[in-house]
Amino acid sequence: MRLLLAVDGSGPSLLAARFARRLYRDAREMSIVMVHVAPAEDPDAQSRATVEASAILDEEDVPYELEVVLGDPVEKIVERAQEQDCDFIVVGARGLGALREAMLGSVSSGLLKNATVPVTIVQ
């Protein structure tokens, strides 16, 4: 089984990293591809987004591949999941403010609409 873990440095994406770590612990035959889609205008975004999520996986020696790509997050995550032959995607939910706090973030919502594999949204 192959899991794509999408991270952006937010609290919810760190929860998704902890969830992926737990899944790995329960099913050792899983491989993880951690993906961060960085904005071209912020070259430091990659290190901020991946350092904490990497530390979460490293705590329990969970092996993973790290990929940083530029572009639209939904498009690139779906593309990477297909190209890496992933069985499912794990991503953190992100709120959109007090008026719409029950709604999913735009990336989570976009993944649900466009992914060709199951998506788990961790909240």
N, CA, C and O atoms as a MOPAC input file, in Angstrom:
PM7 MOZYME 1SCF
protein

 N      0.84500 1    -1.17000 1     0.00000 1
 C      0.00000 1     0.00000 1     0.00000 1
 C      0.89200 1     1.23500 1     0.00000 1
 O      1.91800 1     1.27500 1     0.67800 1
 N      0.48700 1     2.24100 1    -0.76900 1
 C      1.26700 1     3.47400 1    -0.90200 1
 C      0.37600 1     4.65800 1    -0.56900 1
 O     -0.70900 1     4.80500 1    -1.13200 1
 N      0.83300 1     5.50100 1     0.34500 1
 C      0.06900 1     6.64200 1     0.84200 1
 C      0.75600 1     7.93200 1     0.40200 1
 O      1.97900 1     8.04200 1     0.49400 1
 N     -0.01100 1     8.90300 1    -0.07000 1
 C      0.51300 1    10.23700 1    -0.32800 1
 C      0.05500 1    11.13100 1     0.80300 1
 O     -1.14500 1    11.28900 1     1.03000 1
 N      1.00300 1    11.71800 1     1.51400 1
 C      0.73400 1    12.64000 1     2.61200 1
 C      1.02600 1    14.04100 1     2.11500 1
 O      2.17600 1    14.37100 1     1.82500 1
 N     -0.00500 1    14.87100 1     2.01300 1
 C      0.16000 1    16.25000 1     1.56400 1
 C      0.29000 1    17.15300 1     2.78700 1
 O     -0.55800 1    17.12000 1     3.67900 1
 N      1.35600 1    17.96000 1     2.82800 1
 C      1.58800 1    18.84200 1     3.97500 1
 C      1.77600 1    20.28200 1     3.51200 1
 O      2.28100 1    20.54700 1     2.42200 1
 N      1.34900 1    21.20800 1     4.38200 1
 C      1.53000 1    22.62700 1     4.08600 1
 C      2.05300 1    23.40800 1     5.29000 1
 O      2.13700 1    24.63500 1     5.24500 1
 N      2.40400 1    22.70100 1     6.36400 1
 C      2.92400 1    23.36600 1     7.55100 1
 C      1.86900 1    23.79800 1     8.54400 1
 O      2.20900 1    24.26300 1     9.63100 1
 N      0.60000 1    23.65900 1     8.20700 1
 C     -0.48000 1    24.05900 1     9.11200 1
 C     -0.68200 1    23.01800 1    10.20600 1
 O     -0.20500 1    21.88800 1    10.10100 1
 N     -1.39000 1    23.41000 1    11.24600 1
 C     -1.73200 1    22.47700 1    12.31200 1
 C     -2.45700 1    21.24500 1    11.79800 1
 O     -2.10600 1    20.12800 1    12.17700 1
 N     -3.47200 1    21.42100 1    10.93500 1
 C     -4.16200 1    20.24100 1    10.40600 1
 C     -3.25200 1    19.31600 1     9.59700 1
 O     -3.43500 1    18.09900 1     9.62200 1
 N     -2.27500 1    19.87400 1     8.88200 1
 C     -1.39900 1    18.98200 1     8.11900 1
 C     -0.47200 1    18.20700 1     9.04100 1
 O     -0.05500 1    17.09800 1     8.70900 1
 N     -0.14300 1    18.78300 1    10.20700 1
 C      0.65400 1    18.03800 1    11.18800 1
 C     -0.17300 1    16.91500 1    11.80900 1
 O      0.35300 1    15.84600 1    12.12000 1
 N     -1.47400 1    17.16400 1    11.98700 1
 C     -2.36500 1    16.08500 1    12.44000 1
 C     -2.40300 1    14.97600 1    11.40300 1
 O     -2.43200 1    13.79700 1    11.75600 1
 N     -2.40400 1    15.34200 1    10.12600 1
 C     -2.39000 1    14.34200 1     9.05200 1
 C     -1.09500 1    13.53600 1     9.09700 1
 O     -1.11200 1    12.32900 1     8.85200 1
 N      0.03600 1    14.19000 1     9.40800 1
 C      1.31800 1    13.47800 1     9.52000 1
 C      1.27100 1    12.48200 1    10.67600 1
 O      1.77500 1    11.36500 1    10.55600 1
 N      0.67200 1    12.88100 1    11.78900 1
 C      0.54900 1    11.96000 1    12.93000 1
 C     -0.35300 1    10.77200 1    12.56400 1
 O     -0.08600 1     9.63800 1    12.96100 1
 N     -1.41500 1    11.04200 1    11.80900 1
 C     -2.31100 1     9.98200 1    11.35600 1
 C     -1.56700 1     9.01100 1    10.43900 1
 O     -1.70800 1     7.79600 1    10.57300 1
 N     -0.78000 1     9.54200 1     9.51400 1
 C      0.00700 1     8.68900 1     8.60800 1
 C      1.00000 1     7.84700 1     9.39300 1
 O      1.20900 1     6.67500 1     9.07900 1
 N      1.61300 1     8.44200 1    10.41300 1
 C      2.55000 1     7.69600 1    11.25500 1
 C      1.83900 1     6.53200 1    11.94500 1
 O      2.37600 1     5.42800 1    12.02700 1
 N      0.63200 1     6.78900 1    12.43600 1
 C     -0.14600 1     5.73700 1    13.10100 1
 C     -0.51200 1     4.63400 1    12.11500 1
 O     -0.44100 1     3.45100 1    12.45000 1
 N     -0.90400 1     5.01500 1    10.90100 1
 C     -1.22600 1     4.01300 1     9.87800 1
 C     -0.00800 1     3.14800 1     9.56800 1
 O     -0.12400 1     1.93000 1     9.43100 1
 N      1.15200 1     3.77600 1     9.45800 1
 C      2.37300 1     3.02500 1     9.17600 1
 C      2.67400 1     2.05400 1    10.31200 1
 O      3.04100 1     0.90200 1    10.07800 1
 N      2.51600 1     2.52500 1    11.53000 1
 C      2.76800 1     1.67900 1    12.69400 1
 C      1.88100 1     0.43500 1    12.66600 1
 O      2.31600 1    -0.65200 1    13.04700 1
 N      0.62900 1     0.60100 1    12.21200 1
 C     -0.31900 1    -0.50900 1    12.17200 1
 C     -0.14900 1    -1.40400 1    10.94700 1
 O     -0.52900 1    -2.57400 1    10.98300 1
 N      0.41500 1    -0.86900 1     9.86800 1
 C      0.56700 1    -1.63100 1     8.62200 1
 C      1.95300 1    -1.37600 1     8.05400 1
 O      2.10700 1    -0.53800 1     7.16600 1
 N      2.92900 1    -2.05500 1     8.53100 1
 C      4.33200 1    -1.81100 1     8.16900 1
 C      4.63500 1    -1.98500 1     6.68200 1
 O      5.70300 1    -1.58600 1     6.21800 1
 N      3.73300 1    -2.56000 1     5.95600 1
 C      3.99200 1    -2.76500 1     4.53700 1
 C      3.55000 1    -1.57500 1     3.69500 1
 O      3.33700 1    -1.70900 1     2.49000 1
 N      3.41400 1    -0.42600 1     4.32000 1
 C      2.98800 1     0.78500 1     3.64200 1
 C      4.20100 1     1.66500 1     3.35700 1
 O      5.14500 1     1.71800 1     4.14500 1
 N      4.16100 1     2.35200 1     2.22400 1
 C      5.18100 1     3.36000 1     1.95300 1
 C      4.50200 1     4.72100 1     1.87500 1
 O      3.34000 1     4.82800 1     1.48300 1
 N      5.23900 1     5.75000 1     2.25100 1
 C      4.68500 1     7.10300 1     2.32700 1
 C      5.46600 1     8.02600 1     1.41300 1
 O      6.69700 1     8.03000 1     1.40100 1
 N      4.72100 1     8.80500 1     0.64900 1
 C      5.29600 1     9.88200 1    -0.15200 1
 C      4.74100 1    11.18200 1     0.43400 1
 O      3.54100 1    11.44200 1     0.34700 1
 N      5.61300 1    11.99400 1     1.03000 1
 C      5.19400 1    13.28200 1     1.56500 1
 C      5.38600 1    14.32200 1     0.46000 1
 O      6.46200 1    14.43500 1    -0.12700 1
 N      4.32300 1    15.07700 1     0.19100 1
 C      4.36900 1    16.07700 1    -0.87300 1
 C      3.99400 1    17.43600 1    -0.30400 1
 O      3.02400 1    17.57900 1     0.44000 1
 N      4.79300 1    18.42600 1    -0.67900 1
 C      4.45000 1    19.81700 1    -0.38500 1
 C      4.44000 1    20.58200 1    -1.69200 1
 O      5.39600 1    20.52000 1    -2.46500 1
 N      3.35900 1    21.30100 1    -1.93600 1
 C      3.27400 1    22.13800 1    -3.12300 1
 C      3.60600 1    23.55800 1    -2.68900 1
 O      2.82000 1    24.20700 1    -1.99900 1
 N      4.78000 1    24.03500 1    -3.09900 1
 C      5.27700 1    25.33700 1    -2.66700 1
 C      4.91300 1    26.42200 1    -3.67300 1
 O      4.88900 1    26.18900 1    -4.88200 1
 N      4.63000 1    27.61100 1    -3.14900 1
 C      4.42100 1    28.74000 1    -4.05900 1
 C      5.76600 1    29.23200 1    -4.57900 1
 O      6.73100 1    29.31600 1    -3.82000 1
 N      5.83400 1    29.55300 1    -5.84500 1
 C      7.08900 1    29.99800 1    -6.45000 1
 C      7.61400 1    31.27400 1    -5.80700 1
 O      8.82400 1    31.49800 1    -5.77900 1
 N      6.72300 1    32.11000 1    -5.29200 1
 C      7.14300 1    33.38100 1    -4.71600 1
 C      7.67900 1    33.27200 1    -3.28600 1
 O      8.14200 1    34.27000 1    -2.73400 1
 N      7.62700 1    32.10000 1    -2.68400 1
 C      8.10800 1    31.92500 1    -1.30900 1
 C      9.00000 1    30.69500 1    -1.22300 1
 O      8.53000 1    29.62500 1    -0.83700 1
 N     10.29600 1    30.82500 1    -1.58000 1
 C     11.18500 1    29.65500 1    -1.59300 1
 C     11.41900 1    29.04300 1    -0.21600 1
 O     11.82500 1    27.88400 1    -0.12900 1
 N     11.17500 1    29.78900 1     0.86400 1
 C     11.35800 1    29.24000 1     2.21100 1
 C     10.15000 1    28.44400 1     2.68600 1
 O     10.20700 1    27.80700 1     3.73700 1
 N      9.06200 1    28.47200 1     1.93000 1
 C      7.84600 1    27.77600 1     2.34000 1
 C      8.09200 1    26.28800 1     2.49600 1
 O      7.51600 1    25.66300 1     3.38600 1
 N      8.93000 1    25.70600 1     1.65500 1
 C      9.19100 1    24.27100 1     1.71200 1
 C      9.76100 1    23.85900 1     3.04300 1
 O      9.30000 1    22.88300 1     3.63500 1
 N     10.75100 1    24.57800 1     3.53000 1
 C     11.36700 1    24.15300 1     4.78400 1
 C     10.40300 1    24.32000 1     5.94600 1
 O     10.34700 1    23.45800 1     6.82300 1
 N      9.64800 1    25.39900 1     5.97400 1
 C      8.67300 1    25.59700 1     7.05500 1
 C      7.58300 1    24.53400 1     7.00400 1
 O      7.14000 1    24.04900 1     8.04500 1
 N      7.15400 1    24.17300 1     5.81100 1
 C      6.03500 1    23.24100 1     5.66100 1
 C      6.41500 1    21.80600 1     5.95500 1
 O      5.59100 1    21.03500 1     6.44700 1
 N      7.63900 1    21.44000 1     5.66500 1
 C      8.00400 1    20.02500 1     5.76800 1
 C      8.80300 1    19.67500 1     7.01900 1
 O      8.84200 1    18.50600 1     7.40600 1
 N      9.43500 1    20.64400 1     7.65800 1
 C     10.32700 1    20.31100 1     8.77000 1
 C      9.57400 1    19.65500 1     9.93600 1
 O     10.03900 1    18.65600 1    10.48300 1
 N      8.43000 1    20.20200 1    10.31300 1
 C      7.68900 1    19.61500 1    11.43100 1
 C      7.05100 1    18.27600 1    11.06900 1
 O      7.06600 1    17.34200 1    11.87000 1
 N      6.49300 1    18.18300 1     9.86800 1
 C      5.89100 1    16.92100 1     9.43600 1
 C      6.96500 1    15.83500 1     9.32800 1
 O      6.72200 1    14.68600 1     9.69800 1
 N      8.13900 1    16.19000 1     8.82800 1
 C      9.25200 1    15.23300 1     8.75300 1
 C      9.64500 1    14.77000 1    10.14200 1
 O      9.90300 1    13.58600 1    10.35500 1
 N      9.69100 1    15.70000 1    11.09000 1
 C     10.06200 1    15.34300 1    12.46700 1
 C      9.06400 1    14.36200 1    13.07200 1
 O      9.45200 1    13.45300 1    13.80600 1
 N      7.79400 1    14.54000 1    12.76800 1
 C      6.75800 1    13.62700 1    13.28000 1
 C      7.00300 1    12.21100 1    12.77600 1
 O      6.91800 1    11.25500 1    13.54700 1
 N      7.30400 1    12.06900 1    11.49400 1
 C      7.56900 1    10.73700 1    10.94500 1
 C      8.91000 1    10.19800 1    11.44100 1
 O      9.04000 1     9.00700 1    11.72200 1
 N      9.89500 1    11.07100 1    11.54700 1
 C     11.22400 1    10.64700 1    12.00300 1
 C     11.22800 1    10.15800 1    13.44800 1
 O     12.06100 1     9.33000 1    13.81700 1
 N     10.30100 1    10.66400 1    14.27600 1
 C     10.22600 1    10.26500 1    15.68900 1
 C     10.15800 1     8.75200 1    15.85600 1
 O     10.70600 1     8.19300 1    16.80600 1
 N      9.47600 1     8.10100 1    14.91700 1
 C      9.30900 1     6.64800 1    15.00600 1
 C      9.94300 1     5.94000 1    13.81200 1
 O      9.54100 1     4.83600 1    13.44700 1
 N     10.92800 1     6.58200 1    13.21500 1
 C     11.67100 1     6.00100 1    12.08700 1
 C     10.76300 1     5.52000 1    10.95900 1
 O     10.99300 1     4.46400 1    10.36900 1
 N      9.74000 1     6.30000 1    10.67200 1
 C      8.84400 1     5.96900 1     9.55600 1
 C      9.53900 1     6.39900 1     8.25900 1
 O      9.82700 1     7.58300 1     8.08400 1
 N      9.80600 1     5.47400 1     7.36400 1
 C     10.45300 1     5.85400 1     6.10400 1
 C      9.47400 1     6.57900 1     5.18000 1
 O      8.28900 1     6.24800 1     5.12900 1
 N      9.98100 1     7.55900 1     4.46300 1
 C      9.15200 1     8.31200 1     3.52600 1
 C     10.03400 1     8.95800 1     2.46900 1
 O     11.23300 1     9.16100 1     2.66000 1
 N      9.40100 1     9.27100 1     1.35500 1
 C     10.04500 1    10.05500 1     0.30300 1
 C      9.46100 1    11.45900 1     0.40400 1
 O      8.26500 1    11.61700 1     0.64800 1
 N     10.29400 1    12.47700 1     0.21900 1
 C      9.82300 1    13.85600 1     0.26300 1
 C      9.92100 1    14.47000 1    -1.11800 1
 O     10.96800 1    14.41200 1    -1.76300 1
 N      8.82700 1    15.05700 1    -1.56500 1
 C      8.79900 1    15.74400 1    -2.84700 1
 C      8.25700 1    17.14800 1    -2.63100 1
 O      7.26600 1    17.34000 1    -1.92700 1
 N      8.91100 1    18.12100 1    -3.24000 1
 C      8.42700 1    19.49800 1    -3.23900 1
 C      8.20800 1    19.88900 1    -4.69500 1
 O      9.11500 1    19.77900 1    -5.52100 1
 N      7.01200 1    20.34000 1    -4.99800 1
 C      6.67700 1    20.73500 1    -6.35600 1
 C      6.06300 1    22.12900 1    -6.33600 1
 O      5.55500 1    22.57700 1    -5.30700 1
 N      6.11200 1    22.80100 1    -7.45800 1
 C      5.52000 1    24.12600 1    -7.60500 1
 C      4.24600 1    24.01600 1    -8.41000 1
 O      4.16200 1    23.22600 1    -9.35000 1
 N      3.24000 1    24.81900 1    -8.03900 1
 C      2.01500 1    24.82800 1    -8.82800 1
 C      0.77300 1    24.86300 1    -7.97400 1
 O      0.82400 1    25.16700 1    -6.78200 1
 N     -0.34000 1    24.54700 1    -8.59900 1
 C     -1.62800 1    24.50000 1    -7.92100 1
 C     -1.67100 1    23.27400 1    -7.01100 1
 O     -1.45300 1    22.15700 1    -7.48200 1
 N     -1.95000 1    23.45900 1    -5.70700 1
 C     -1.91200 1    22.31900 1    -4.78300 1
 C     -2.80200 1    21.14200 1    -5.17600 1
 O     -2.34800 1    19.99800 1    -5.14900 1
 N     -4.04600 1    21.39700 1    -5.53800 1
 C     -4.95400 1    20.29200 1    -5.88800 1
 C     -4.42500 1    19.54800 1    -7.10600 1
 O     -4.31100 1    18.32200 1    -7.09800 1
 N     -4.10800 1    20.29000 1    -8.13700 1
 C     -3.62400 1    19.67800 1    -9.37700 1
 C     -2.35700 1    18.85900 1    -9.14000 1
 O     -2.24900 1    17.72800 1    -9.61300 1
 N     -1.40500 1    19.42800 1    -8.41200 1
 C     -0.11900 1    18.75500 1    -8.20500 1
 C     -0.23600 1    17.55000 1    -7.27900 1
 O      0.44200 1    16.54500 1    -7.49400 1
 N     -1.08100 1    17.62900 1    -6.25600 1
 C     -1.25900 1    16.48800 1    -5.34600 1
 C     -1.90400 1    15.32300 1    -6.09600 1
 O     -1.46900 1    14.17900 1    -5.96200 1
 N     -2.93600 1    15.61200 1    -6.88100 1
 C     -3.59000 1    14.56300 1    -7.67200 1
 C     -2.59200 1    13.96800 1    -8.66500 1
 O     -2.52000 1    12.75000 1    -8.83200 1
 N     -1.83300 1    14.82900 1    -9.31500 1
 C     -0.82900 1    14.37800 1   -10.29300 1
 C      0.22700 1    13.48800 1    -9.63800 1
 O      0.57000 1    12.43300 1   -10.17000 1
 N      0.73400 1    13.91100 1    -8.49600 1
 C      1.76700 1    13.13100 1    -7.79800 1
 C      1.20000 1    11.79700 1    -7.32100 1
 O      1.89000 1    10.78000 1    -7.39000 1
 N     -0.03500 1    11.78200 1    -6.84100 1
 C     -0.65000 1    10.52300 1    -6.39600 1
 C     -0.74600 1     9.53400 1    -7.55500 1
 O     -0.51100 1     8.33800 1    -7.38000 1
 N     -1.09000 1    10.03400 1    -8.73000 1
 C     -1.19100 1     9.16200 1    -9.90500 1
 C      0.19400 1     8.68800 1   -10.34800 1
 O      0.39600 1     7.50100 1   -10.60400 1
 N      1.13900 1     9.61400 1   -10.43600 1
 C      2.47300 1     9.26400 1   -10.92200 1
 C      3.22700 1     8.35000 1    -9.95600 1
 O      4.04800 1     7.53600 1   -10.38000 1
 N      2.94900 1     8.48600 1    -8.66200 1
 C      3.60500 1     7.64600 1    -7.65300 1
 C      2.82100 1     6.37000 1    -7.36900 1
 O      3.20200 1     5.59100 1    -6.49600 1
 N      1.74000 1     6.15200 1    -8.09100 1
 C      0.90300 1     4.96800 1    -7.94200 1
 C      0.42600 1     4.79100 1    -6.49500 1
 O      0.48000 1     3.69600 1    -5.93500 1
 N     -0.04400 1     5.90600 1    -5.90400 1
 C     -0.51900 1     5.87800 1    -4.51700 1
 C     -1.92700 1     5.30000 1    -4.44700 1
 O     -2.73500 1     5.48000 1    -5.35700 1
 N     -2.20000 1     4.60700 1    -3.35400 1
 C     -3.50300 1     3.99700 1    -3.14100 1
 C     -4.49300 1     4.94700 1    -2.48900 1
 O     -5.70400 1     4.78900 1    -2.64400 1
 N     -3.98100 1     5.94000 1    -1.75400 1
 C     -4.84800 1     6.93800 1    -1.15100 1
 C     -4.03700 1     8.15500 1    -0.73900 1
 O     -2.80700 1     8.12400 1    -0.69100 1
 N     -4.76900 1     9.24000 1    -0.44100 1
 C     -4.18400 1    10.52700 1    -0.06900 1
 C     -4.64500 1    10.85600 1     1.33600 1
 O     -5.81000 1    10.65100 1     1.68000 1
 N     -3.72300 1    11.37000 1     2.15700 1
 C     -4.06000 1    11.87200 1     3.48900 1
 C     -3.68600 1    13.34700 1     3.53100 1
 O     -2.57100 1    13.73000 1     3.17800 1
 N     -4.63800 1    14.16600 1     3.96600 1
 C     -4.42900 1    15.61200 1     4.01600 1
 C     -5.16300 1    16.16400 1     5.22500 1
 O     -6.16500 1    15.59600 1     5.65900 1
 N     -4.67700 1    17.25600 1     5.76300 1
 C     -5.34800 1    17.91600 1     6.88100 1
 C     -6.47200 1    18.80700 1     6.37900 1
 O     -6.39100 1    19.38100 1     5.29300 1
 N     -7.52200 1    18.91400 1     7.18700 1
 C     -8.62000 1    19.83500 1     6.87400 1
 C     -8.17700 1    21.23200 1     7.29400 1
 O     -7.35200 1    21.38600 1     8.19400 1
 N     -8.71000 1    22.21000 1     6.66000 1
 C     -8.36800 1    23.58400 1     7.03900 1
 C     -9.64900 1    24.39300 1     7.04000 1
 O    -10.38600 1    24.39700 1     6.05400 1
 N     -9.91900 1    25.08100 1     8.14500 1
 C    -11.12100 1    25.90500 1     8.26100 1
 C    -11.00700 1    27.16300 1     7.43600 1
 O     -9.90800 1    27.59400 1     7.08700 1
 N    -12.14500 1    27.75100 1     7.12600 1
 C    -12.18000 1    28.95300 1     6.29400 1
 C    -12.68300 1    30.16000 1     7.06100 1
 O    -13.18000 1    31.09900 1     6.43900 1
 N    -12.57800 1    30.18100 1     8.37000 1
 C    -13.03500 1    31.32300 1     9.14300 1
 C    -14.27100 1    30.98300 1     9.95100 1
 O    -14.86500 1    29.91600 1     9.79300 1
 N    -14.64500 1    31.90300 1    10.81400 1
 C    -15.72800 1    31.66800 1    11.76500 1
 C    -17.06500 1    31.38900 1    11.08900 1
 O    -17.82200 1    30.53800 1    11.55500 1
 N    -17.36800 1    32.08900 1    10.00200 1
 C    -18.65900 1    31.89500 1     9.34800 1
 C    -18.77600 1    30.55800 1     8.64300 1
 O    -19.87300 1    30.02600 1     8.47400 1
 N    -17.62800 1    30.01700 1     8.22900 1
 C    -17.66500 1    28.77200 1     7.45600 1
 C    -16.79700 1    27.69400 1     8.09000 1
 O    -16.23900 1    26.86000 1     7.37700 1
 N    -16.67100 1    27.69200 1     9.40400 1
 C    -15.75300 1    26.76100 1    10.04900 1
 C    -16.10900 1    25.29800 1     9.85100 1
 O    -15.25200 1    24.42600 1     9.99500 1
 N    -17.36600 1    25.01800 1     9.52300 1
 C    -17.76800 1    23.62800 1     9.28600 1
 C    -17.35700 1    23.14300 1     7.90100 1
 O    -17.41600 1    21.94400 1     7.63100 1
 N    -16.94600 1    24.04000 1     7.03000 1
 C    -16.57900 1    23.67400 1     5.66600 1
 C    -15.12700 1    23.21400 1     5.61200 1
 O    -14.32600 1    23.54200 1     6.48800 1
 N    -14.80100 1    22.45800 1     4.58600 1
 C    -13.43500 1    22.02200 1     4.36800 1
 C    -12.65700 1    23.12300 1     3.66300 1
 O    -13.24600 1    23.99500 1     3.02500 1
 N    -11.34500 1    23.08200 1     3.77700 1
 C    -10.50500 1    24.01300 1     3.04100 1
 C    -10.61400 1    23.76300 1     1.55000 1
 O    -11.08100 1    22.70900 1     1.11900 1
 N    -10.18300 1    24.73500 1     0.76900 1
 C    -10.32400 1    24.61700 1    -0.68500 1
 C     -9.49900 1    23.46700 1    -1.25500 1
 O     -9.92300 1    22.82500 1    -2.21600 1
 N     -8.32400 1    23.19700 1    -0.67600 1
 C     -7.50800 1    22.08400 1    -1.16500 1
 C     -8.18800 1    20.76400 1    -0.83300 1
 O     -8.30800 1    19.89500 1    -1.69700 1
 N     -8.63100 1    20.60500 1     0.40300 1
 C     -9.32000 1    19.36600 1     0.79200 1
 C    -10.54400 1    19.13000 1    -0.08300 1
 O    -10.77200 1    18.02600 1    -0.57900 1
 N    -11.31200 1    20.17200 1    -0.25800 1
 C    -12.51200 1    20.07200 1    -1.07900 1
 C    -12.16300 1    19.73000 1    -2.52900 1
 O    -12.81900 1    18.89500 1    -3.15300 1
 N    -11.14000 1    20.37300 1    -3.05200 1
 C    -10.70200 1    20.10000 1    -4.42600 1
 C    -10.21400 1    18.68100 1    -4.60700 1
 O    -10.44800 1    18.06600 1    -5.64800 1
 N     -9.53200 1    18.15500 1    -3.59400 1
 C     -9.05300 1    16.77100 1    -3.67100 1
 C    -10.22000 1    15.79300 1    -3.70000 1
 O    -10.19800 1    14.81100 1    -4.44100 1
 N    -11.23700 1    16.06700 1    -2.89000 1
 C    -12.40600 1    15.19000 1    -2.88700 1
 C    -13.06700 1    15.13800 1    -4.25600 1
 O    -13.58800 1    14.09800 1    -4.66000 1
 N    -13.04800 1    16.25700 1    -4.96600 1
 C    -13.69200 1    16.33200 1    -6.28200 1
 C    -12.83200 1    15.76100 1    -7.40600 1
 O    -13.36000 1    15.25100 1    -8.39400 1
 N    -11.49400 1    15.84700 1    -7.25900 1
 C    -10.62200 1    15.54200 1    -8.39400 1
 C     -9.73700 1    14.31100 1    -8.25200 1
 O     -9.23400 1    13.80300 1    -9.25400 1
 N     -9.54000 1    13.83100 1    -7.05700 1
 C     -8.64000 1    12.69400 1    -6.86500 1
 C     -9.24100 1    11.42400 1    -7.44600 1
 O    -10.45400 1    11.21700 1    -7.41600 1
 N     -8.37600 1    10.59000 1    -7.96800 1
 C     -8.81800 1     9.31100 1    -8.53500 1
 C     -8.63300 1     8.16200 1    -7.54700 1
 O     -8.91900 1     7.00600 1    -7.86100 1
 N     -8.15000 1     8.49600 1    -6.34600 1
 C     -7.98100 1     7.52400 1    -5.26600 1
 C     -8.69500 1     8.06800 1    -4.03200 1
 O     -8.99300 1     9.26100 1    -3.97700 1
 N     -8.97700 1     7.22200 1    -3.04000 1
 C     -9.62900 1     7.70200 1    -1.82900 1
 C     -8.80800 1     8.78400 1    -1.12800 1
 O     -7.57700 1     8.76600 1    -1.14900 1
 N     -9.52100 1     9.72900 1    -0.50500 1
 C     -8.89900 1    10.83200 1     0.22500 1
 C     -9.37200 1    10.77000 1     1.67400 1
 O    -10.57100 1    10.69800 1     1.94200 1
 N     -8.41500 1    10.79700 1     2.60500 1
 C     -8.72900 1    10.88500 1     4.02800 1
 C     -8.37800 1    12.28600 1     4.48300 1
 O     -7.24300 1    12.73400 1     4.32300 1
 N     -9.36700 1    12.98500 1     5.05800 1
 C     -9.14600 1    14.33400 1     5.54200 1
 C     -9.13100 1    14.28100 1     7.06500 1
 O    -10.11100 1    13.89400 1     7.70100 1
 N     -7.99100 1    14.68100 1     7.63800 1
 C     -7.79600 1    14.60700 1     9.07800 1
 C     -8.10800 1    15.96600 1     9.69000 1
 O     -7.64900 1    17.00300 1     9.21200 1
 N     -8.89200 1    15.93600 1    10.75000 1
 C     -9.30200 1    17.17400 1    11.39100 1
 C     -8.99900 1    17.12400 1    12.85600 1
 O     -9.27300 1    18.08400 1    13.57600 1

